Amino acid sequence: MNVKLPADGIYRIKIKHGLNNELISQEKIQGKEGDNILNVYVNALEKSSYRLELSTENHELIGATAFSKL
């Protein structure tokens, strides 16, 4: 995932189930201001729809996208 972050700091990457919004996983990462390439591992997920969210350490949403694992 390629993201442009507003400032240096700690961010959260969350994977939620697309049907019921259940939190599947959450990881804290250290990001730098500007462009960042973040690896998100989804091999262990079951076949379904998911929502990938990026937020600040305080859970303020920066961006989100949906994806399906077939």
Sequence and secondary structure as in RCSB ss.txt:
>XXXX:A:sequence
MNVKLPADGIYRIKIKHGLNNELISQEKIQGKEGDNILNVYVNALEKSSYRLELSTENHELIGATAFSKL
>XXXX:A:secstr
 EEEESSSEEEEEEEEETTT  EEEEEEEEE SEEEE     TTS SEEEEEEEEETT  EEEEEEEEE 
